[in-house]
Amino acid sequence: MITNKRLRAVSDSVRKGLYPLLLATVLAPLIVCLHECGHYLMALGFGATPEFHVTKVLVHHIGPLTDQANFWIVAGGPMVDALLATTSFLSLCLYRSTRIGTAPTRADCLGIVLVVGVANFVVGFVRRFVIQNLSPESGDASRMSLLGGLPIWCVPSLLSLFSLVLIGTTMCLFPPKHRLVPFGFALLGWFAGVRILHFWFPP
């Protein structure tokens, strides 16, 4: 039997999770665009002529690019994701150093959303190598492995491990009762935001 106390607890959790949910839904498309900017700028740096399309970048070049150039162009997107997440984690470490036992503020939620974004590394790994509903050769991480002469699973595995360690360590900056709601709702917001973006701009 559901008591009023439990209903209030669920209602309170939903209320607390609403802000990270909405924030992640809004920011996810913007960060996907920044990811593509990473590819775009790397392509420019190697003398190519990139074409920006919100959810993808087409690279044009007179003559073939070297494997090294292609590697860094492909790596440009994941590097942006990792840089944003790592910077956000370090900022949270700094600002929460004197208030580890407190609930997350709205500013903390921004950091949580940016850190949680690297969960896409884990999702990509699972979809390509566990569920296998995507081609293993697709995706930035797999292409980085191939261009670097590594086993195809190598870079996806390393990025997934980085993602899990970073998210897990970030969660430890908050008391146990304030972990599940903001991080869970931020993840939901990320998936919703990316879905909305891909609906309007198919990759």
Beta strands, then each sheet from edge to edge (+ up, - down):
strand 1: 49-52
strand 2: 57-60
sheet 1: 1+ 2-
end
